[in-house]
Amino acid sequence: MSIKLLMFILGRIALLAGVALLLPLGLAVAEQAPGQAAFAEAALLMLGLGLFLALAGRDHQRKVMVREGALLLLLVWLLLGITGMLPYLFDGRLNWLDAGVESISGFTTTGMSCLPDSSPRPFLLWRSLTHWLGGLTIIVSLVTVLPEIGGCFGITLSLHQSIAFSQMLGRMKKAAYGVCRVYVFFTLVLTALYLLCGLGPFDALNLSLVTLATGGRYNSPAINGFEDVLLATAAMFGMFFSSGNFLLYWEAARRRQFGEIFRDTELRVFTFLIVVFGFVTAWHLWRFGVYDMFHSLRYGFFEVLSFASTTGFASSHFEIWPAFDRYILFILVFVGGCIGSSTGGIKVIRFLVMLKSAAAEMKRMLHPHMIVHIALDGVSVPLKVVGRILSFFFLFLSVFFIFVLIISLSGMTVLESMGLAAACLSSIGPAAMLTGGGDSFVYLPAWTKVACSCLMILGRLEIFSFLIVLQTSFSSLRRKW
């Protein structure tokens, strides 16, 4: 295992985090707001650490092996978690446990928070930046390291693009730079849209950061629960495109073939789900007199898209909706968006493969000698990919029910435990409100906060990475003992 390679990549990430800390520092200095010393100390610490690691690992190898990739992902999330908590600790605003939970919730784009929404603006900006950086980290890992850890990611991200994923850092860097440019471009577009909707620069920037990262944690009086129709429409536009495949966006822009985006099967199925569940929810809300027809359509489609994209924006009091509508939102939490996005959940394309696999098995039962293959967008899906997707689905549900059991030990009801576990595993904090819980970690016991933090990281590691690290560690211990 190349330690220098890990040090070099972690150094680059630490440098990026240090530069990001300069933004709230600049805001604090400009407004003479609290937190100047805290952000300055955190930025210097991360820049120094990043420079040391990058220099120490500069003579690294140019290839990332599977075990190194899995360990790298785990270390990246631990590094980001530590980075995010530093300003809260140095300022004394949160204790170490709440600061850690706040940081992990931000970088995993979960959106549950221990930080009051009335906090000084530099800290609100840093919380939004952790969402944005976390979403970028998720997308970059999906197009670089994760395809090498689980082969299913390679084919699902390259159906139209004809990209052969490689372990070489040079090719990984090209894909990473491509999706980063698309990510930044969409951030600027969303900021401009929110400005046109009447938000101030600070609110527009923060809202665009959390929208693109599908984080959903930014409340401001100017937003006012998306009561403004134009603002709600802009947010829906942002949530929809943030749920798409960013690698597909990059390839379409590079080849000037933007029609490829709308011909993507996964995005079309995601759109179909939004339309169907949006109309069903709106009809049920109108049928039972919760809202009139216009507001049923508006709130129904907004919340369906918000939960399907695992963003978690709220334009209504969905937690008091009829049980049928809340159940629809709860189901959508597990689906998520497209696999090349920062959304949580299982992802649409995995469900497509599993449905096609089930249909193929039924055909084989009726015609035992028939040769049946599974294809998406004209690309054949190998059996090993189908097997890995089925394994992922099993592991996802197993982790969910195990943590439901663990969380229930805190005294929560089964439904509340299920809501909180789904919120952490699928990275959408407001999902906990669907079953009677809250969208804050403040009142949870200390050990429950730790368990939720582990679950949030586990959900973003796509489970396989964590298991590979465990297997490597146990194998190493057996050899030594």
N, C-alpha and C positions, 0 to 999 in steps of 0.2 A: 504494500500500500504506500502510495506517494504522499508523505506528510507535507512535503514542500508544495505540492499542487493544492492541497487543502488549505494551507496557510496563504497561498497566493490569492485564491478565489475569495476566501473569507476576508483577506485584507482589502480587496476591491470593494466588497460589500460594506465593510466598516467605513471605508473612505466615503462611499456614497451616503451612508447614514450620517456621517459627520457633516457632509455638505448640506444635507437636508436639515440638520439642526441649526444651521446658520440662518435659515428663513424665519423661524419663530424668534430667533435671537435678534435679527434685524427689526422685526415688528415690535419686539419688546423695547428695544432701544429707541425706535422712532416714536413710540407712544409713551415712553417712560413708564411702562407697565411692569408689574411684578414678573420675576422669573429671569431677569437679565443674567444674573450670576449663574443660575442653574443651567440655562441653555449654553452659556459660554463654557462652563466647566465640562458639560457633557460633550459639546462639540470638540473641544480640545482633546478630551480623552479618546473619543472615537477616531479622530483624525490621526492622533499619535499611534493608537493601536493599529489602525489600518495601514499606516506607513510602515510600521515595524513588520507586520505580517507580510505585506506585499514585497518588501525588500528581502525578508528572510526566505521567501518562497520563489524568488525570481528565477532560479535555475531549476524549474520544475519540468516534468515530462509533459508531453502534448496530448496525452490520451487519458480519458476518464473511464475507468473500469466500473463494472456494475456495483461492486461493494463500495468503492470510493464515492460513486454517485449517491448511493443511499445514505452513507455517513455524512456526505456533504449537505444533503437536504436537512438532515436532523440538526447538524451544527449551525446551518444558516438560520433556522427558526429559533434556536437557542440564542444565537448572537443578536438577532433582531429583537427578541424578547427582552434581553438585557439592555440593549440600546434604548428601546422605547421607555423603559421605566426610569432611566437616569434623571431626566428633568423633574419628574414628579418626586423622586427621592431627594435630590439636591435642594429642591425648593421647600421640602417638608410638607408638600400638599397632600401626599398619600403615604401610608406606611408601605413597607417593602412588599407585603403580600398583595395589597390592593394595586400598587404600582405595577407589579408583575402581571397581574390579571388584566389590568387596563391595557398594558402594552401588548400582551398576547392576543387579547380580544381585538385590538386595533389592527395588528399586522395580519391576523387571520381573517380580517374583514367580517368578524362576527357582529360587532356593533353593540354588544352589551357593555355597560360602562360603570365604573365606580366614580368617575369624575363628573361633578355637577355641571349642567349645561350653562350655569351662570358664572363659570370660571373665567379668568382673564383671557383675552383674545389670543395671546401667544400660545397658551395651552390648548385652546380649542383648535387652533391651526395645526399644532403638533399632532393632536389626535386625528385630525383629518389626513395629515401627511402619513401617519402610520397606516391608515386604511389604503391610501394611494400606493405607497411603497409595497405594502403587503400584496395588493392586487397585482402589481408589476412583477413581484418576485414569483407569485404563483404562475403567471402566464409564461415568464421566462423559463421557469423550471419545467413547465409542460412542453416546451419546444426544444429543450436542451437535454436535461438529465433524465427526466422521467421516461422518455421513449426507450432509453437503454435499460431501465430497471424493469419495466413491464412492457413487453413487446406490443401489447394491444394499443398502447398510446401511439406508437409509430404509424400504424395503419389508419387509425381514426383521425390523425392529424394530417394525413397526406393523401386523402382520397382523390382530390382534384389537383393537388399541387405537384404530384410526382416527385416529392422530396424524399431522398433516401437518408434517413437519420444516421449519423455517424458518431463514433466515440471521440473523434478528433476535435480538439478545442476550436480550431479554425472554423469548421463548419457550424459548430454550436454558436460561436460568436456571431456569425452572419445572421442566423435565424433570430438570435437574441436582439441584435441591433435593429432588425427589421420590425419586430413586434413592438420594441420600445418606441420607435418613431411613430407607429400607428397609435400607440397608447398616449403619447404626448399630444399628437394631433387631435385626437378625440377629446382630450382634456381641454385644449384651447377652444375647440368648437362648442363644447358644453358650457364653458365659462361665458363665451360670447352669447349663447342662447339665453342663459340665465340673466345676463346683463340686459338683454333686450326685453326680458320679461319684467324688468323693473327692480331687480335685486341690486344691492350695492356691490362694489368690487370684492369686499371681504366675504360676504355671504355667497356670492356667485362662485368664487374660487373654491371655498370650502365645500359647497354643495356639489360642484363638478368633481372634486377629488373623491368624495364618498360615493357618488353615483357611478363613476367609471369603475371603481373598485368593488362595486356591489356591496358596499359596507353599510350604508344607510344610517349612520349615527351622526347626524348634525341637525340640531334644533335651534331655531332662531325666530324671534317675533316677526321678522320680515317674511319668513316662509309661511307661518301661520297655518300649518297643516295642509299646505297646498290647496288652500281655498280658491286661489286665483286659477282660473281654467287654463290660461296660457302657461303658467308655471307648471301646473300638473301635466300638461301636454308635453312640455319640454323635458320634464323628469321621466315620463313614459318613453319618449324617444331615446333618452340616455340609457334607461334600464334595458330597453330592447336591444340596442346595438352593443351594450356592454355584455350581453348574454351570448353574443356570437363568437365565432372562432377568429381570434386575432391573427393567427397565422394565415387563415384564408383571406382576411382583409389585406394583409401585407402582400400576399401573392397576387391578389386581384389588382392592387394598386401598382405593383411592380410590372405586371404584364399588361396593364391598362385594359383588363377584361373584368369590369365590375359586375357584369351579368353573372359571373361564376358565383358571386356571393348569394344571389337569390335562387340559384339552381342547386344549392347545397341541400341535400336531403335532410340533414339534421336541423338546419335552421328553418326549413319549411315545416317540419314536424313540430318544432318548438312553436312556430307561429300558429299552427293549427291548434295546438293545445291551448294557447292563450285565447284564441277566438272561441273555441268550444266552451272551455271552463268559464271564460268571461261572460258569455251569453247565459250559461246555466246559472251562474251566481247572480247575475243581474236579474234574471227572470224570477229566481226564488226570493230575492230581496224585495222585488216589486210585488210578487204574488202574496207575500205575507205582510205587506204594508210597512216594511221597514223604511223605505224611501219611495218617492214618486218615480216614474219611469226614467226621467232624465238622470236623477241622482243615483238610481240603481245601476244604470249603465256606466256612469262616470266612476262611482266608487267600486263597483264590481270589477271592471276591467283594470282599474288602477291597482287594486290590491292583489288581483290574480297575477298581474305582471310583476308586481313587487315581490311576491312570495315565490313565484316561479323562477325569478332571476336571483333569488336569495338576497335581495337588497334590503327589504324590510322597511321601506318608506310607508308612512301611514297618512292617509288623507281622510280617514274616518275612524270611528271607534269599532274596529273590526272585532275586538275582544268580546263585545256584547252582541255580536251577530247571532242568528240562529245556528244551532249545532251543525246543520247540514253545510252551511257556507263555511264555517270554521274548519270543518273536516276536509273540504276541498282545498283550502289553503294549506292545511297540514300535509295533505298528500303531495302537493306541489313542492313543498320544502324538500322532499326526498328526490324529486326529479331533477331540479336545477336546470341550468342552461346547456350550452354547447361545451364540448370538452376543451376547446382552446381558449376558454374565457376564465375569469376569476370567480365565477359563480361556484357555489358549493353543491352539495347533493351528489347523486350517482351519475348524472349527465344523461342527456336524451339519447345519445348514440349507443350507450350501453344497453338501454332498454330496447332500442331497435334491434340490436344484435341478438338479445335474449328472446325477443318475440319471433324473429326470423328463425332462430335455432329451435324454438318450440314447434313452429310450423313445419320445419324440416323433419323433426323427429316424428310428428304425426304422419307425415307422408311416408316415412320409412316403415312405420308400423303397418300402414295399409299396403305398401308395396315394398317388401323387404329387399328386393334386388335393385330398387331404383337408386341411382346416384344423385344425391341432392347436395347442392352447394349453396352457401350463403353469400350474397353479394350486396354491396352498398354503393350506389352511384356507379355501378358498372365495375367495381373493384371487388374481387373475390376475397372473402374474409377467411384466413386459414383456421383450421380447427384448433390450433394452439391458442390463437387469439380468443376464440369463443370460450375455450376452457379457462383462460385467465379472467375474462369478464365474468364468467359464472363464479369463479373463485372470489373475485372482488366483491360481487354482490353478496355472497355468503358471509365474507369477512365483515362487510359493512353492517349487515343486519346483526351479526354476532356481537360486534363492538357496541352497537346501539343498545341491544337488550342487556348486555353486561353492565353498561354504565347506567342504564335505567335502574337496575338493581342496586348499584352502588349509591347513586344519588338518593334513592328512596330511603336509605339508612339515615338521612338527615332529618327525616320526619315528614317529608313531602308525600303527597298522595301519589298514586301510580300515574295518574294523568299528568300531574305537575312534573313528575320526574321524566315522563316521556317527552313533554314539551321542552324541558331544559336540555335533555340529551340530544334531541333533534336540533335544537338551536345551536348547540356547540359543535355537533358533528357536521351539520350542513352549513354552518357559518351564517346563521340568520337569527340574531338575538330576539326579535319580536315574536318568533315562533313559540317562545315560552309563554307568551300572553294568550295564545290560543287555547291553552289548557288550564288557565287560571293562575299562572305564575306571573312574574314581573320581568321587565327587560333590564334589570340591574343586578349586579353581583353583590351590592353593598350589604344586604341583610343575610347572605348565605354564611354558613359556618366556614371556618378557615380551611378545613380539610376538603369541603365540597368545592371551594374555589380552586384548590389545587387539582382536584379530579377534573373539573371543568376545563382548566387550562390544559391538562394533558389531552383531553378529548378534542379540544380545538386544534391543537397541534397535530394530533393523530389524523383528524379529518383532512388537514391540508397536506399531510405526507402521503395521502392516497393509500395508507395502511401497508402496502407492499414494502415501501422504503423502511418503515419501522421494523417489520418482520425480518427483512434482510439484515439490518443492523443487529437485531437480537440473535439471529442465526450465526452471524459472523463472530459475535462476542462469545457465544456459548462454545463454538468450535475452537476458538482461541484458548478458552479456559480449559477445555478438554485436552488440548495438545500440551498445555503447560503442566497440568496436574496428572 
